[in-house]
Structures are given as C-alpha cells and as structure tokens.
Amino acid sequence: MISIGTLNNNTVDAMKQVYGYRKQKEIHVVVDAAEVGATKYRNEKIAELL
C-alpha cells in the first residue's frame, strides 16, 4: 500500500521507485490517495504515479 499522505520530492521519488519495482515484478499496489483534489501539487503527483 502506498499512502500519499505526506508528499514532498523525496517521498514522491520513493513512490515512483516502488511503482517501478511492482511493475517489474507484476505486483499489485493499493494507493491511499489521501486528500487528492486538495491542492494542485497533490493532483499533479498522483497523476504522475498513476
């Protein structure tokens, strides 16, 4: 599970690494999209991840 509760450049980079690993290993990931829609930054980052 990936929670986007606290977003900054470091956590976004880590999330992207997890996504890359899970895609390579064909592992499903659940995203807890906390407060998506609250800010433009959150919307942009979740769009990048998905």
C-alpha positions as CSV (number, residue, x, y, z in Angstrom):
1,M,0.0,0.0,0.0
2,I,1.2,3.5,-0.9
3,S,-0.2,6.4,1.1
4,I,0.3,9.8,-0.4
5,G,-0.5,11.5,3.0
6,T,2.8,13.3,3.2
7,L,4.1,14.5,-0.2
8,N,7.4,16.0,-0.9
9,N,10.1,15.4,-3.5
10,N,11.7,12.6,-1.5
11,T,8.5,10.7,-0.9
12,V,7.3,11.1,-4.5
13,D,10.7,9.7,-5.7
14,A,10.3,6.7,-3.3
15,M,6.8,6.1,-4.5
16,K,8.0,6.1,-8.1
17,Q,10.6,3.5,-7.3
18,V,8.0,1.3,-5.6
19,Y,5.8,1.6,-8.7
20,G,8.7,0.7,-11.0
21,Y,9.6,-2.4,-8.8
22,R,6.0,-3.6,-8.6
23,K,5.5,-3.2,-12.4
24,Q,8.7,-5.2,-13.0
25,K,7.5,-8.0,-10.6
26,E,3.8,-7.7,-11.7
27,I,2.7,-6.9,-8.1
28,H,-0.5,-5.1,-7.5
29,V,-0.3,-1.9,-5.3
30,V,-3.1,-0.2,-3.4
31,V,-2.9,3.6,-3.4
32,D,-4.4,5.6,-0.5
33,A,-5.0,8.8,-2.3
34,A,-5.4,10.9,0.8
35,E,-6.7,14.4,0.1
36,V,-6.4,14.2,-3.7
37,G,-8.1,17.3,-5.0
38,A,-7.0,19.4,-2.1
39,T,-4.1,21.1,-4.0
40,K,-2.7,21.3,-7.5
41,Y,0.5,19.7,-6.3
42,R,-1.3,16.6,-5.0
43,N,-3.3,16.3,-8.2
44,E,-0.1,16.5,-10.3
45,K,1.8,14.0,-8.2
46,I,-1.0,11.4,-8.1
47,A,-1.4,11.8,-11.9
48,E,2.3,11.1,-12.3
49,L,2.1,8.0,-10.1
50,L,-1.0,6.6,-11.9
